[in-house]
Each structure stands twice: as C-alpha cells, then as structure tokens.
Amino acid sequence: MARFRKVLALVPLLLGLLATPAPAAFTHPGVLVSRPQLDFVKAKVSAGAQPWKAAYDQALASSYASLSRTPKPRAVVECGSYSNPNYGCTDEREDAMAAYTDALIWYITGDARYAQKAIALMDAWSAVITSHTNTNAPLQTGWAGSSWPRAAEIIKYTYPSWPNSGRFATMLRNVYLSKVINGSNSNGNWELSMMEAAVGISVFLEDKTSYDKAVARYRNRVAAYVYLPSDGTLPKTVPGSGLDTSAEIVAYWQGQSTFVEGLTQETCRDLTHTGYGIAAIADVAETLRIQGQDVYSTDVGSRLRQALGFQSKYQLGAAVPSWLCSGHLNLGLGPVTEVGFNALNTRLGIAMTNTQTLTERQRPAGSNNLFVAWQTLTHAGNPA
C-alpha cells in the first residue's frame, strides 16, 4: 500500500511538468517586479504619493541602502540550525538584500551610484563564493538566492554596463541553483523559498528546463502547504515525502488533526515561519505572472487567498479556538502580505477584509532581514 501511494504521489509531479511550460521568451526585468511595475512605483514616489513615498524613504534610510556598505563575501558559507554556526549567513543574506535595495533605488531615482553599489556587491560575491554547508545550507541558499536575481534582473536590463554579469550568472547556476533545484522534505517554507530562488535564477539564466522543474515542484508544494476542503480529509503530500499514514501527516502538520480552509502546514509551529512560506508562494506567483503564466486563477491563488485570510485573522487578534493548535498560536506573521493582497485584491478585485486590514496596518512594510523586503514600495496598489 505504501509503495502504491508513492507511485500515485508521482502523478501530480509528472502532470505538473507537462502543464507548466516555460515562456517562449523570458520577460526582463522579470523577477518579482517588472518594468511596468517599477515605472508605476517611480511615478508614485516622484509625485510624493502615499504609501509609496513613505515606503521609499524607509528603504533609503535602511542600512541596506548605505553607499558605504562593504561587502563581506566568503568562499564557504556555513549555516547550522537556526544559523548556528553563522559563518557568513547573515552577511550573505544582507548583502543580497542590499543589492536588491540599491537596484530599486537606482531605478526609482536614476542615481547611478546605487546601480554601481549593487554591482559591487554582486561582483564581490561572484568572485569568491563556492558553496554552502551545514544543516541549514539549502534554506540559506534559498533565502539569498531569492534576493540576488531580483537585483540582477533590474541591473542587467536597466543599467548600461555590468562587465561581470556572466560571472554572476555562473555563480547563480553552480552555487545556488544546483543546491535548491531538487527541493527539500523539511518544513514547507524551506522548499517554497528554495523554489523561489530556483524560479528567479532560472529566469535570469533563461533556463527553461530548470524553470519548468522548479514551477512543477512549487505547485506541488503549495498544494501540500495550504489546506483546502477539496483536498479531502487529509492535506495533500508531495512526491517523495515519505508521509504514508494519517499519523505521519498529522505529526508533520505540527500535531494538528483538524483541517480547515487556509490552515498551513506550519500554522501550529508559529506564524513567523508560516509567513515565510506565504511570502514565497506569493513571490513565485508574481514572477510567473510576469513571465506570462497565471497561477492566481488556479488552486495556487485559492490557497494563497485563504492562507492570507486565515493567518491575518489571528494576527489581528482573533481568539484562538481550542481545536486550533491546542488553543494557542505563536504570532509574528511579518511584512509578507502586500504581494498576494495586491495580486488578488487590486488586480482581481477579490474582497479580503482581514488581509486588507492587516496589510494597511503594517504599511510601509519593511524587511524581515531574510528574503522579504519593501513590498509596500513595490506592490501596494500596483495594477501594472
């Protein structure tokens, strides 16, 4: 029976590979933000319109935008559980985040100093890094690998000169893509962040094979991360998970045995890690949209909408019922709602009362210092 379940579990993966073709031609810049989106933001900031001006000022005042920032690359980044040990983990993530921040400021202002600083950060790392090691290496690679291609896409396709862009591409392929493309059977936020990196890198490299593989794995993981009643009495699992019994699935869902719409695999762990998963779901969906693939109209959009609404409700202070996580939730969803809310509410007109209240309360959304940054600036009310 277990073997039969494993064979059946492969079916969605194979179907996903057939149903997620890469675009005939990739759109650039096209990782999380597109040129029309950037133009919208630039116009809003130039006009002093809110909340974009406040969000821009927040980014500009952050340490990530400092023109005196000194990159801290190392050949081997070693990250243990909860980044202990932390040999280059924080430095790598923050340099990648800084490169993205600088790239945004360059586009919005036209100040070439910020493009040059982004290039300096990317060049410093591409000249040195060779690998990630220790237990958190896949997750660390996913986090940093989500920010790097956002920066690289903006710089390569809007700034006139980046001599070492080829070396940076080689780094992304050999050091990052190779580490994340085959996913993870750890908690779902790991694989979702890893697929965000894999999709973004595949766009930058214009690698259609890796893009298709990453999108298929992403869609399977989204289905296994957010529960919908249509899934049946138990949540879905992903191929190769080894979750063959009800008891194993309940344990994987942090001991939660009552499944309701919008619950995630990590809700009963804490909303912080749940927020990481939701952010990656939205980020990938947005990149796919830019590349001409609409997953918002599929179960991905339904799961994203319900996950945002469910978690937002409790983050806003709703009483936790006894059947949910034994009546206690560890809050801390983080600045992760703008991208999904904009896609589903601004563009598609779907009412999302709890998500809207939380999103507007948190504006301007800053950074989680891992891979989420400046979502109010880039995606608040952005119809492009």
Residue pairs with C-beta under 8 A, 6 or more apart in sequence:
1 244
2 244
5 244
6 239
6 240
6 244
9 237
9 238
9 239
9 240
9 241
10 239
12 220
12 223
12 239
13 216
13 217
13 220
13 238
13 239
16 215
16 216
16 217
16 219
16 220
17 212
17 213
17 216
19 216
20 212
20 215
20 216
20 219
20 293
21 208
21 212
22 202
22 208
22 209
22 211
22 212
22 215
22 291
23 291
23 292
23 293
26 203
26 206
26 291
27 34
27 290
27 291
27 292
28 153
28 156
28 157
28 203
29 35
29 38
29 153
29 154
29 156
29 157
29 158
30 153
30 203
30 287
30 290
30 291
31 149
31 150
31 152
31 153
31 199
31 200
31 203
31 204
31 287
31 290
32 150
32 200
32 283
32 286
32 287
32 290
32 339
32 378
33 104
33 150
33 154
33 290
33 378
34 290
34 384
35 157
35 158
36 384
37 378
37 379
37 382
37 384
38 104
38 107
38 108
38 154
38 158
38 378
39 384
40 382
40 383
40 384
41 52
41 56
41 104
41 108
41 377
41 378
41 382
42 107
42 108
44 52
44 53
45 52
45 53
45 56
45 108
45 377
46 108
51 363
51 364
51 376
51 380
52 376
52 377
52 380
54 363
54 364
54 376
55 363
55 364
55 365
55 374
55 376
55 377
55 380
56 105
56 108
56 377
58 364
58 366
58 374
58 377
59 65
59 101
59 104
59 105
59 373
59 374
59 377
60 105
62 101
62 366
62 367
63 69
63 94
63 98
64 94
64 97
64 98
64 100
64 101
64 102
64 367
64 373
65 98
65 101
65 102
65 105
65 114
66 98
67 113
67 114
67 117
69 95
69 98
69 117
69 121
71 95
71 120
71 121
71 124
71 125
72 88
72 91
72 95
73 88
73 91
73 92
73 95
73 124
73 125
73 127
73 128
73 129
74 87
74 88
74 91
74 92
74 128
74 129
75 128
75 129
75 130
75 131
76 87
76 88
76 129
76 130
76 131
76 132
76 133
77 87
77 88
77 89
77 92
77 129
77 131
77 132
77 133
77 137
77 140
78 85
78 87
78 88
78 89
78 132
78 133
78 134
78 137
79 85
79 86
79 87
79 88
79 89
79 132
79 133
79 134
79 135
79 136
79 137
79 139
79 140
80 86
80 134
80 135
80 136
81 135
81 136
82 136
83 89
83 90
83 136
83 140
85 134
89 136
89 140
92 125
92 129
92 140
92 144
93 140
93 143
93 144
93 147
93 369
93 370
93 371
94 369
95 121
95 124
95 125
96 121
96 125
96 144
96 147
96 148
96 151
97 147
97 367
97 369
97 371
97 373
98 117
98 118
98 121
99 117
99 118
99 121
99 122
99 147
99 148
99 151
99 152
100 118
100 147
100 148
100 150
100 151
100 154
100 373
101 373
101 374
102 114
102 115
102 117
102 118
102 121
102 151
103 114
103 115
103 118
103 150
103 151
103 154
103 155
104 154
104 374
104 377
104 378
105 111
105 114
106 112
106 114
106 115
106 118
106 154
106 155
106 158
106 159
107 154
107 158
112 159
115 155
115 159
118 151
118 154
118 155
119 155
119 159
119 162
119 164
121 151
122 148
122 151
122 152
122 155
122 164
122 168
123 164
123 167
123 168
125 148
125 171
126 164
126 167
126 168
126 170
126 171
127 164
127 167
129 171
129 175
130 175
131 175
132 138
132 140
132 141
132 175
132 179
137 179
138 179
138 180
138 184
138 186
138 190
138 194
139 184
139 186
139 190
139 193
139 194
141 175
141 176
141 179
141 180
141 194
141 197
142 180
142 190
142 193
142 194
142 195
142 196
142 197
142 371
143 193
143 197
143 370
143 371
144 176
144 197
144 371
145 172
145 176
145 177
145 179
145 180
145 194
145 196
145 197
145 198
145 200
145 201
146 193
146 196
146 197
146 200
146 280
146 283
146 371
147 371
147 373
148 168
148 172
148 176
148 200
148 201
149 172
149 197
149 200
149 201
149 203
149 204
150 200
152 165
152 168
152 169
152 172
152 204
153 200
153 203
153 204
155 162
155 165
156 162
156 165
156 204
162 168
169 204
169 205
172 201
172 204
172 205
173 201
173 205
173 207
176 197
176 201
177 197
177 198
177 201
177 202
177 205
177 207
177 210
180 194
180 195
180 197
180 198
180 201
181 194
181 198
181 210
181 213
181 214
183 191
183 194
183 195
183 217
183 221
183 238
184 190
184 191
184 194
185 191
185 238
185 240
185 241
185 242
187 265
187 266
187 269
187 273
188 221
188 224
188 225
188 264
188 265
188 266
188 277
189 266
189 273
189 274
189 276
189 277
189 280
191 217
191 221
191 238
192 218
192 221
192 222
192 225
192 276
192 277
192 280
192 281
192 284
193 276
193 277
193 280
193 371
195 214
195 215
195 217
195 218
195 221
195 280
195 284
196 218
196 280
196 283
196 284
196 287
196 371
198 210
198 213
198 214
198 217
199 211
199 214
199 215
199 218
199 284
199 287
199 288
200 287
201 207
201 210
202 208
202 210
202 211
202 214
203 211
203 287
203 291
215 284
215 288
215 293
217 238
218 284
219 295
219 298
219 300
220 238
220 239
221 238
222 281
222 299
222 300
222 303
222 304
223 231
223 236
223 238
223 299
223 303
224 235
224 236
224 237
224 238
224 241
224 265
225 264
225 265
225 266
225 277
225 281
225 303
225 307
226 262
226 263
226 264
226 265
226 281
226 303
226 304
226 306
226 307
227 235
227 259
227 260
227 261
227 262
227 263
227 264
228 261
228 299
228 302
228 303
228 306
229 260
229 261
231 259
233 259
234 246
234 249
234 259
235 249
235 253
235 259
235 265
237 243
237 249
241 252
242 248
243 249
243 252
250 256
250 257
252 265
253 259
253 263
253 265
253 268
254 265
254 266
254 267
254 268
254 269
254 325
255 268
255 326
256 263
256 267
256 268
256 324
256 325
258 323
258 324
260 310
260 324
261 306
261 310
262 306
262 307
262 308
262 309
262 310
262 311
263 310
263 324
264 274
264 277
264 278
264 307
264 310
264 311
265 277
266 273
266 274
266 277
267 274
267 310
267 311
267 324
267 325
267 329
268 324
268 325
268 326
268 329
269 330
270 329
270 330
270 331
270 332
271 311
271 314
271 315
271 329
271 330
271 331
271 332
271 333
271 334
272 330
272 332
272 333
272 334
274 307
274 311
274 333
275 311
275 332
275 333
275 334
275 336
275 368
276 334
276 336
276 368
276 370
276 371
276 372
278 304
278 307
278 308
278 311
278 333
278 336
278 337
278 340
279 334
279 336
279 339
279 368
279 371
279 372
280 371
281 300
281 303
281 304
281 307
281 340
282 304
282 336
282 339
282 340
282 343
283 339
285 295
285 296
285 300
285 301
285 304
285 339
285 340
285 343
286 339
286 343
286 379
288 294
288 295
289 295
289 296
289 343
295 301
296 304
296 343
296 344
296 347
296 348
301 343
301 344
301 348
304 340
304 343
304 344
305 340
305 344
305 350
305 352
308 337
308 340
308 341
308 344
308 352
308 354
308 355
309 352
309 353
309 354
309 355
311 333
312 333
312 337
312 354
312 355
312 357
312 358
312 359
313 354
314 320
314 329
314 331
315 331
315 333
315 358
316 354
316 357
316 358
316 361
320 327
320 328
320 329
321 327
333 358
334 368
334 372
335 362
335 365
335 366
335 367
335 368
335 372
335 375
335 376
336 365
336 368
336 372
336 375
337 355
337 358
337 359
337 362
337 365
337 375
338 359
338 365
338 375
338 376
338 378
338 379
338 380
339 375
339 378
339 379
340 355
341 352
341 355
341 356
341 359
342 379
342 380
342 381
342 382
344 350
344 352
345 351
345 352
345 355
345 356
346 381
346 382
346 383
347 383
359 365
363 376
363 380
364 376
364 377
364 380
365 374
365 375
365 376
366 373
366 374
367 373
367 374
